[in-house]
């Protein structure tokens, strides 16, 4: 499938200093706060835009948060930025007020070279706790960071990052898809937990035929692989899409969910609606299962960096 693609997922636990006031959907707040704090931590020229900065091709902030395509890139030369190599998975409850006794945990997925920058992510989220987050800039402390297997790899008290956390690669998904499992059965249901913004023919769609879903997912896998895993992955996209058209929708219960976020960089409120709910597919899904499993980690569609497009397989 893919030789060099790798990712890691972590859980970060925060302890409010007094009271944190956060919106119902917290992904954009976390990402906005992270971007501001990250630039403060690593940017050598805070007054300059990344595109105007001499250091942009070697800067960690530019790579992680702006992700400009390299000059020698074979693809996306006309686009200002490639997909970012991180995903913030916010708490999914709608709770808005967190007091000192209310710990909250969110997920962080790092892809490819971004895994090597884990210490910068941890330090930045500690710095964000000192700056403040959400309405009123509530302070918090970073209690701990755990890997996907639940092992504590960083403690806010010890200030020491342990190595040996789990790195996931597509071989894990290939072995899972070849072993006897309920995931191998047809029909198969995808549960969209956060709003998914999938475009087809230049328009957002809720009509999620399987080939439309796979186009979006394969495009994301390809771009992340190319820009962040140093792999120019070239599967037979045409054959995969033709095969995906044979997969049928057996049952669909998707609904549109509208929400807004404020972009401080653009100084505007942005509408970011997407669909949530369940959709069940039937057919020969075996060759698609590794991609579906990978997509459950990297999300699908636009806005993935602040947690949109998260789904589970059931």
C-alpha positions in Angstrom: 0.0 0.0 0.0 2.4 2.7 1.3 6.0 2.1 2.3 6.9 5.3 4.2 3.6 6.7 5.5 3.6 6.9 9.3 1.6 8.6 12.0 1.2 8.7 15.7 -1.8 9.6 17.9 -1.6 11.1 21.4 -3.9 12.2 24.1 -3.2 15.4 26.0 -4.8 16.1 29.4 -5.3 19.6 30.6 -6.2 20.9 34.1 -7.9 24.3 34.2 -6.3 26.9 36.5 -9.6 28.5 37.4 -12.3 28.3 34.8 -12.1 27.7 31.0 -14.9 28.9 28.8 -14.9 27.0 25.5 -17.5 26.7 22.7 -19.5 23.6 22.0 -17.2 22.5 19.2 -13.7 23.2 20.5 -11.5 22.2 17.5 -11.2 25.6 16.0 -10.4 27.2 19.4 -7.7 24.7 20.1 -6.2 25.1 16.6 -6.4 28.9 16.7 -4.8 29.0 20.1 -2.1 26.5 19.0 -1.2 28.5 15.9 -0.8 31.7 17.9 1.3 30.1 20.6 3.3 28.0 18.1 4.4 31.1 16.2 5.4 32.8 19.5 7.5 29.7 20.4 9.4 29.0 17.1 9.0 32.0 14.7 12.2 34.1 14.3 10.4 36.9 12.5 6.9 37.3 13.9 6.2 40.6 12.1 6.6 39.0 8.6 4.1 36.8 6.7 5.5 33.3 6.0 5.3 33.9 2.2 7.6 36.9 2.6 10.0 35.4 5.0 13.5 34.3 4.0 13.4 31.4 6.4 10.1 29.9 5.3 11.6 26.8 3.7 13.5 25.9 6.8 11.1 27.1 9.5 9.3 24.6 11.7 6.3 27.0 12.0 6.0 27.4 8.3 6.3 23.7 7.7 3.7 22.7 10.3 1.2 25.5 10.2 1.5 27.0 6.7 3.1 24.0 4.9 4.2 25.7 1.7 4.9 23.2 -1.2 8.6 23.0 -1.9 9.8 24.7 -5.0 10.7 21.4 -6.6 7.4 19.8 -5.8 5.9 17.9 -8.7 2.4 18.6 -7.6 0.4 21.6 -6.2 2.8 24.2 -7.5 -0.1 26.6 -8.1 -1.5 26.2 -4.5 -0.3 28.3 -1.6 -0.3 25.5 1.0 -0.2 21.7 1.2 -2.3 19.7 3.8 -1.0 20.2 7.3 0.8 17.3 9.0 -1.2 17.5 12.2 -4.8 17.0 13.4 -6.3 18.3 16.7 -9.1 16.0 17.9 -11.1 18.1 20.4 -13.2 16.8 23.2 -16.6 15.8 21.7 -18.9 16.8 24.5 -20.8 20.1 24.3 -19.7 21.3 27.7 -18.7 24.9 27.8 -17.4 25.6 31.3 -14.5 23.7 32.8 -13.5 24.3 36.4 -10.3 23.3 38.3 -11.6 19.8 39.1 -12.7 19.3 35.4 -9.8 17.7 33.5 -10.3 17.6 29.7 -8.4 15.4 27.2 -8.0 16.0 23.5 -6.3 14.1 20.7 -3.3 15.0 18.6 -2.4 13.1 15.4 1.0 13.8 13.9 1.9 12.6 10.4 5.3 11.8 8.8 8.1 14.3 9.7 5.8 16.1 12.1 6.2 13.2 14.6 9.8 14.3 15.1 8.5 17.7 16.2 6.4 16.3 19.1 8.5 18.1 21.7 7.6 21.4 20.0 3.9 20.5 20.1 4.0 19.7 23.8 6.0 22.8 24.7 3.5 24.9 22.6 0.5 23.5 24.4 2.2 24.3 27.7 2.8 27.8 26.5 -0.8 28.1 25.4 -1.8 27.2 28.9 0.2 30.2 30.2 -1.2 32.5 27.5 -4.8 31.4 28.0 -7.4 29.7 25.9 -11.0 30.5 24.9 -13.3 33.3 26.1 -11.5 35.3 28.8 -8.2 33.5 28.1 -8.6 30.9 30.8 -5.3 29.4 32.0 -4.6 25.7 32.3 -1.7 23.4 32.9 -0.7 20.3 30.8 -1.0 17.4 33.1 0.3 14.6 30.8 0.6 13.2 27.3 -0.2 9.6 26.6 0.3 7.6 23.4 -2.5 5.6 21.7 -1.8 2.6 23.9 -2.3 4.6 27.1 1.3 4.9 28.1 2.3 8.2 29.8 5.1 9.6 27.6 5.2 13.1 29.2 4.3 14.4 32.6 3.8 18.1 33.3 5.5 17.6 36.7 8.6 15.7 35.5 9.0 17.7 32.2 10.6 14.6 30.6 9.6 13.1 27.2 9.9 9.3 27.1 10.6 7.6 23.8 9.2 4.3 22.5 5.6 5.5 21.8 3.7 3.7 19.1 4.2 4.7 15.4 1.5 3.5 13.1 2.1 2.6 9.4 -0.2 1.2 6.7 1.2 -2.3 7.2 -0.8 -2.3 10.4 -4.0 -1.7 8.4 -3.1 -4.3 5.7 -2.7 -7.0 8.4 -5.9 -5.9 10.1 -7.8 -6.1 6.8 -6.5 -9.6 6.0 -7.4 -11.1 9.4 -10.9 -12.4 10.2 -12.8 -9.5 11.6 -16.3 -7.9 11.6 -14.7 -5.1 9.7 -14.2 -7.4 6.7 -17.9 -8.1 6.5 -20.3 -6.4 4.2 -22.3 -4.3 4.8 -19.9 -1.8 6.6 -21.0 1.3 8.4 -19.1 4.6 8.7 -20.1 6.8 11.7 -19.2 10.5 11.0 -18.6 11.9 14.5 -17.6 15.5 13.5 -18.9 17.4 10.5 -17.3 16.2 7.2 -16.8 18.7 4.4 -16.3 16.7 1.3 -16.2 18.4 -2.1 -17.2 16.7 -5.4 -17.1 18.6 -8.7 -16.1 21.8 -6.8 -19.1 21.7 -4.5 -19.7 20.5 -0.9 -21.9 17.4 -1.0 -23.9 15.2 1.3 -24.5 12.8 -1.5 -21.9 10.3 -0.3 -21.7 7.6 -2.9 -18.7 5.4 -2.1 -16.6 6.6 -5.1 -17.1 10.2 -3.9 -15.9 9.3 -0.4 -12.9 7.4 -1.8 -11.9 10.2 -4.1 -11.6 12.6 -1.2 -9.8 10.0 1.0 -7.3 8.8 -1.6 -6.5 12.5 -2.5 -5.8 13.2 1.2 -3.6 10.1 1.6 -1.7 10.9 -1.5 -1.0 14.5 -0.6 0.0 13.7 3.0 2.3 10.9 1.8 3.9 13.2 -0.8 4.5 16.3 1.3 5.1 14.8 4.8 6.3 11.2 4.3 8.8 11.7 1.4 6.9 9.2 -0.7 5.5 9.8 -4.2 2.8 7.1 -3.9 1.3 6.3 -7.3 -1.4 3.6 -7.1 -3.7 2.9 -10.0 -6.2 5.6 -9.0 -8.4 5.0 -12.0 -8.8 1.3 -11.2 -9.6 2.1 -7.5 -12.2 4.6 -8.4 -13.8 2.3 -11.0 -13.9 -0.5 -8.4 -15.4 1.9 -5.8 -18.3 2.7 -8.1 -19.4 -1.0 -7.6 -19.9 -0.4 -3.9 -23.5 0.5 -3.1 -25.2 2.5 -0.4 -27.4 0.1 1.7 -28.6 2.6 4.3 -28.0 6.3 4.8 -28.7 8.6 7.8 -26.6 11.7 7.2 -27.7 15.2 8.2 -26.1 18.6 7.6 -24.7 20.4 10.6 -23.9 24.1 10.3 -21.5 25.9 12.6 -19.2 28.9 12.5 -15.6 29.7 13.5 -13.8 33.0 13.9 -10.5 33.3 12.0 -8.2 35.8 13.7 -5.8 35.8 10.8 -8.6 36.7 8.3 -10.6 38.7 10.9 -13.9 37.1 9.8 -16.4 34.5 10.8 -16.4 31.5 8.5 -19.3 29.1 7.9 -18.1 25.5 8.2 -21.0 23.2 7.8 -20.7 19.5 7.1 -22.5 16.3 7.4 -22.7 14.0 10.5 -24.4 10.6 11.0 -24.1 7.1 9.6 -23.9 5.6 6.1 -23.7 1.9 5.3 -22.1 0.4 2.2 -22.3 -3.1 0.8 -20.2 -4.9 -1.8 -16.6 -6.2 -2.0 -14.9 -3.8 0.3 -11.8 -5.8 1.1 -9.3 -3.8 -1.0 -10.6 -0.5 0.4 -10.4 -1.5 4.1 -6.8 -0.4 4.6 -7.7 3.0 3.3 -10.8 3.2 5.4 -8.8 2.3 8.5 -6.1 4.9 7.7 -8.8 7.5 7.1 -10.2 6.9 10.6 -6.9 8.3 11.9 -6.2 11.1 9.4 -9.9 12.2 8.9 -11.4 13.2 5.5 -12.4 16.4 3.8 -11.7 20.0 4.5 -10.9 21.3 8.0 -9.3 18.1 9.2 -6.6 20.0 11.2 -9.2 21.2 13.7 -10.9 17.8 13.9 -13.5 17.9 11.1 -14.2 14.8 9.1 -13.6 12.3 11.9 -15.3 8.9 11.5 -15.3 5.5 13.0 -15.9 2.1 11.3 -18.6 -0.2 12.7 
